[in-house]
Amino acid sequence: MEKVISGIQQIGIGIPDVYKATDWYRKHFGMDIKVFEDAATAELMLPYTGGKPHDRTAILTLNMKGGGGFEIWQYTSRTPQPADFDLMMGDLGINCGKIKTIDVAKTFEEMSKAGLDIVTPLEKNPAGDDTFFVKDLYGNIWQVVKGVEFFKKKTPSTTGGVVGAVIGSTVIEKSRALYSDVLGYDEVVYDESGTFADFSGLPGGNESYRRVLLRHSKRREGGFSQMFGPTEIELIEVKEREPRKIYKDRYWGDLGFIHLCFDIQGMDALEKDLESNGFPFTVDSANSFDMGEAAGRFTYVEDPDGTLIEFVETHKVPIMKKIGWYIDMTKRDPRKNLPNWMIGALRFSRMKG
């Protein structure tokens, strides 16, 4: 089977209180569809958890406007640790998650009225589009951008799910060997250097950066590709200081953005493509993992600066858990979209406030 990348499935967020965070993201970001909740031991991530398995609870939520989900992740066998330095834009790792909205200015107004910690003014990015950055309840920074497509427009929130990430890089050309050559982000929306008005207010935001915004020219295919929609990766390179690794001397799952996850089919073909480009798997569940309400195969690679990228080949996914309705993705054409009515049934898993 050839590789099929359906889109960004989720962004992983290490937090100190999984239930408090889930409720906050439901209330303020509209992430109100609970796909699964799973308490288990992370036994396969030993390269990133000090060589020892650790217990954790994870909750995956989605937004019916579309976009990727939030994998809200909390250690239960240890206290998740913050970085021992103040994170700055351009540090190596995921700097910000990107979420989409129907109307950036309207979302800015709504979040301002709700008292959220908005750290930048409503500004134009280098492409001339409205954007702003906001912190969540644990200080993680999110960029709000105008969505290109939406799965459902009439939802309780103006915002949708994840459409990408801002990732720190030391040499952007090396990073593109992964993001452009393998993951298909081949379209350069802008490649600009200097200081930027839309970064004003971010930690280190007044410094000089090179910013490269990448999108995929080829439409994504596969089961949930219409739900995930088009996505983007922004690589940023700080000019006047040495960037630090965000997860230096910490574990995967500690506080912050822990990984960016892609939904794929054809893991063996993807592995060959990644290896030929110099990105071998560092973790491979090999056979189907079981997260109680979902199952599949997962793998990880590191980008040239150590940022963790996850791939999940979904085998089983819950649509309506109450009646035991699960989809076996292994029996479907990997390039074929699931019917919209079927994905739409996820709304029955909506969490109420």
Buried (B, 14 or more C-beta within 10 A) or exposed (E): EEBBBBBBBBBBBBBBBBEBBBBBBBBBBBBBBBBBBBBBEBEBBEEBBEEEBBEBBBBBBBBBBBBBBBBBBBBBEBEBBBBEEEBBBBBBBBBBBBBBBBBBEEBBEBBEEEEBEBBBEBBEBBEEBBBBBBBBBBEBBBBBBBBEBBBBEEBBBBBBBBBBBBBBBBEBEBBBBBBBBBBBBBEEBEEEEEEBEBBBBBBBBEBBBBBBBBBBEEEBBBBBBBBBBBBBBBBBBBEEEEBBBBBEEBBBBBBBBBBBBBBBBBBEBBBEBBEEEEBEBBBBBEEBBBBEBBBBBBBBBBBBBEBBBBBBBBBBBBBBBEEEEBBEBBEBEBBEBBEEEBBBEBBEBBBEE
